[in-house]
């Protein structure tokens, strides 16, 4: 097995469990070990991203000191103590309002990572003279369940969906209505692909469409949060 | 800079403005000329011209409802005309070197949709890079050469005789690209894509529920990928075209109306029938370009033009 084969295995099979041949190659190849280690740490880091991040007070204190030192803000000595709380709150709010968007970035990282690792190459097809018909028999026992990566991505997106839709729920602007309509379309499409994959888990074309739909859903939720933030 | 444009009436011929009014007028003129261009009032239009030296970069963000229209001229100037239906929208226009930023902002979030219409009409040098973003209005670009990124939620994007690396992203808006050249990336959830008489050598079209129509020549050595989740993917080619074709669908159908022109692929890798997809592989002419069509549950139609 060569280095390029490892990449192919990772693309098709994901990070774990790696086949015996791949593990044997990695035992001798430092580059591949490093590559897999990087991917693993990236996926782990993305998984650990919390839905909201509230930095500790010391961050605000050091940030304020830094800004004052650089002359970006001026704080009257007398007023500093009295106005400290509102000042912290305003900066804290400034960043907190971005925490949701940060969460969405986390989702996108998770999704992108999983999809890059899991994305399969396009399935081969028949020549025109022998146009193939769809295989109707569902794949059974030997076939693995739909990938964990998809499940994780789906769960992460489902968790964020009520937050995102809630932020524009009261809005009747054409854009927000369109976002909601399109989210519904994407959800229906995802459900359709998931049903199909349950019957035919190795259908690479459907997996490709499903991963694209998850990406679109992540972008839609991100847009909703962004718009909701600007409204609120 | 006329007084009429400031909403003032000029002094009648033969009359003199009182000396005491001159400082006030001068101050007013000074303030008007230096203030940001966001003071247009209801039903008015604002116009600004900017000299540029090289290839300008124009960035427009229209958060109001309304269209963005960009055409070209031979002048080394960017002309911006903004019109609005109410004073609840403000235009911010600034130039930094050869970059011109135009933003239409909503000033009153409680305003009714009818009051939130702002249209932007730009005339730019032929070689200009564009980054345009609209909410629901049409984006129209004609005869511009340069890289462009065009984004809209619900608005359509119409391009005519443009060339460069063109990126179009919409939520539900559709793309009509007529006589475009260069490279095109289109992605949408519900939007359709119509590519007519193109000279594009690299095309990536992806829509979840929309339809795709490609009616034109495939440039030799070009790469073309067209995917629709649930919609129709239709390709109309001419008998002089030369391309390898791969079409596949998971649960849809492939409607090959050009079987007479499609030969088995003689130079490619061996194609093994997939258990999961319906599809076909073939070659037209020498197979110089590469065309990949796919749809999850829609129809793929392959036709020859008359």
Contacts between the chains, C-beta under 8 A, distances in Angstrom:
chain1	res1	chain2	res2	distance
A	122	B	246	7.8
A	122	B	248	7.3
A	122	B	292	7.5
A	122	B	294	7.7
A	123	B	248	6.9
A	123	B	274	4.2
A	123	B	276	6.3
A	123	B	277	5.5
A	124	B	271	5.1
A	124	B	272	4.7
A	124	B	273	7.5
A	124	B	274	5.7
A	125	B	246	6.2
A	125	B	247	7.6
A	125	B	248	4.9
A	125	B	271	5.9
A	125	B	273	6.9
A	125	B	274	5.4
A	125	B	277	6.1
A	125	B	279	3.4
A	125	B	280	6.6
A	125	B	281	5.5
A	126	B	271	6.4
A	126	B	272	7.8
A	126	B	273	4.0
A	126	B	274	7.5
A	126	B	279	6.5
A	126	B	280	6.6
A	126	B	281	6.8
A	127	B	264	4.6
A	127	B	265	6.5
A	127	B	271	5.8
A	127	B	280	7.1
A	127	B	281	5.3
A	127	B	282	6.9
A	128	B	256	7.0
A	128	B	259	6.7
A	128	B	262	5.3
A	128	B	263	7.8
A	128	B	264	6.1
A	128	B	280	4.5
A	128	B	281	6.7
A	128	B	282	4.2
A	129	B	264	5.9
A	130	B	273	6.7
A	131	B	254	7.0
A	131	B	256	7.7
A	131	B	278	6.9
A	131	B	279	7.3
A	131	B	280	5.1
A	132	B	273	4.2
A	132	B	274	6.3
A	132	B	277	7.3
A	132	B	278	5.8
A	132	B	279	6.6
A	133	B	278	6.1
A	134	B	250	7.8
A	134	B	251	6.9
A	134	B	276	7.2
A	134	B	277	7.2
A	134	B	278	5.3
A	135	B	274	7.9
A	135	B	275	4.0
A	135	B	276	5.8
A	173	B	113	7.3
A	174	B	65	7.1
A	174	B	113	7.1
A	174	B	135	7.5
A	174	B	136	5.0
A	174	B	154	5.9
A	175	B	135	5.0
A	175	B	136	6.1
A	175	B	153	4.6
A	175	B	154	6.2
A	178	B	136	7.6
A	178	B	153	5.6
A	178	B	154	4.5
A	178	B	171	5.8
A	178	B	172	5.3
A	179	B	153	6.9
A	179	B	171	6.6
A	181	B	172	7.3
A	181	B	190	7.7
A	182	B	171	5.2
A	182	B	172	5.8
A	182	B	189	4.5
A	182	B	190	5.8
A	185	B	189	6.2
A	185	B	190	6.1
A	185	B	208	6.6
A	185	B	209	5.5
A	186	B	189	6.1
A	186	B	208	6.3
A	189	B	208	5.6
A	189	B	209	7.1
A	189	B	229	5.5
A	189	B	230	6.7
A	189	B	296	7.8
A	192	B	296	7.8
A	192	B	297	7.1
A	193	B	296	6.8
A	196	B	250	6.5
A	196	B	251	6.6
A	200	B	276	5.3
A	202	B	275	7.9
A	202	B	276	6.8
A	203	B	250	6.0
A	203	B	276	3.9
A	203	B	277	7.2
A	204	B	276	7.3
A	205	B	248	6.0
A	205	B	249	7.6
A	205	B	250	4.8
A	205	B	274	7.9
A	205	B	276	6.7
A	205	B	277	5.1
A	205	B	294	6.5
A	205	B	296	7.1
A	206	B	250	4.8
A	206	B	276	7.4
A	206	B	296	6.5
A	209	B	227	7.8
A	209	B	229	5.5
A	209	B	250	7.3
A	209	B	296	4.5
A	212	B	206	6.7
A	212	B	208	7.6
A	212	B	227	7.9
A	212	B	229	7.7
A	213	B	208	6.4
A	213	B	229	7.0
A	216	B	189	5.7
A	216	B	208	6.3
A	220	B	171	7.4
A	220	B	189	7.5
A	223	B	153	7.7
A	223	B	171	7.7
A	231	B	109	7.0
